[in-house]
Amino acid sequence: MVKPKNILLKLTGDIITQSSAGLNADFVRSIAMQIKRLGSDYQFSIVIGGGNFFRGTKQGLEIEIRPQVAHSVGMLATMMNGLIIQDIFEQSGIKTALLTALTCPEVGESITYHKINVYQAENRCIIFTGGTGNPFFTTDTTAVLRALQVNAQELWKATKVDGIYDQDPRLYQDAQLVKKLSFQEALDKKLGIMDLNAFVLAQQHHIPIRIFNLFDHEALIRTAQDTNFGSTVQ
């Protein structure tokens, strides 16, 4: 029996707010349906951001609170998103487990290797929340860390852009999409699609990173079926 391909999926918190009405549960359901369609060929774990509720590096500055506090608020925001995703996934027929780096038994269980192994054996979609549990680390770095913990073969970073550009497409009309590049190139060029700590950790442990636009039609299906979809760093 062929083992399923093990994927760590990094989701932006914006998946929950792509609607003028606020929370967009239908889009989260569409993600759940794509994961179900990929079926037994793929096993997913998820790291979710919290920027739709609170982004520590931005709102923290705006309201003039200390960075340590701002980052803690951001980590709590990821827990709110995790609960939303867990409930919608469960309603869609996906077995889940919510693990958190911040101790809060009413929300989720603490992250341990034993629990990760148990839930993977049960083919549950593990939803990781609470960031790393420490300030000053982004959810990008968290995603690489969790990818290592679940022995992921690839990290899929789902974003709002088509992939990696050679310069900011919002500022430069001639910006070109880069389909493939090395970790060293990504580090040298400081392209900004992920933070440098995440790239360094992924490079050290040889974890390929796929970067793509989640809001394209059936983006997860396309990522699974087309290696040329989005950009790849390896």
FENGIWO-V967544 format. One line per field, one symbol per residue. ss: DSSP state (a for helix, b for strand, c for the rest). psi: psi as a letter, one per 30 degrees, with the letter a starting at -180 (. if undefined). burial: I if it has 9 or more other ideal C-beta (glycine too) atoms within 8 Angstrom, else O. A space follows every 50 residues. Layout:
ss=???
psi=???
burial=???
//
This chain:
ss=ccccbbbbbbbcaaaaccccccccaaaaaaaaaaaaaaaaabbbbbbbcc cccccaaaaaaaccccaaaaaaaaaaaaaaaaaaaaaaaaaccccbbbbb ccccccccbbccaaaaaaaaacccbbbbbcccccccccaaaaaaaaaaac cccbbbbbbccccbbcccccccccccbbcbbcaaaaaaaccccccaaaaa aaaaaccbbbbbbcccccaaaaaaacccccbbbc
psi=kkklkjkjjjkkffffghkffbkifeeeeeeeeeeeefbffkkklkkklg ffekjefdeeeeghlkeeeeeeeeeeefeeeeeeeeeeeefggkklkjkk fkjiffellkkleeeeeeeefghkjkjklgbffklgklfeeeeeeeeeeg hkflkjjkaglfbklfljfffjfgkkkjeklleeeeeefhffflleeeee eeeeghjkkkkljfglkheeeeeefjffkblkk.
burial=OOOOIIIIIIIIIIIIIOOOOOOIOOIIIOIIIIIIOIOOOIIIIIIIII IIOIIIOOIIOOOOOOIOIIIIIIIIIIIIIIIIIIOIIIOIOIOIIIII IIOIOOIIIIIOOOIIOOIIOOOIIIIIIIIIOOIOIIIIIIIIIIIIII OIOIIIIIIOOOIIIOOOIOOOOOIOIIOOIOIOOIIOOOOOIIOOIIII IIIOOOIIIIIIIIOIOOIIIIIOOOOOIIIIIO
//
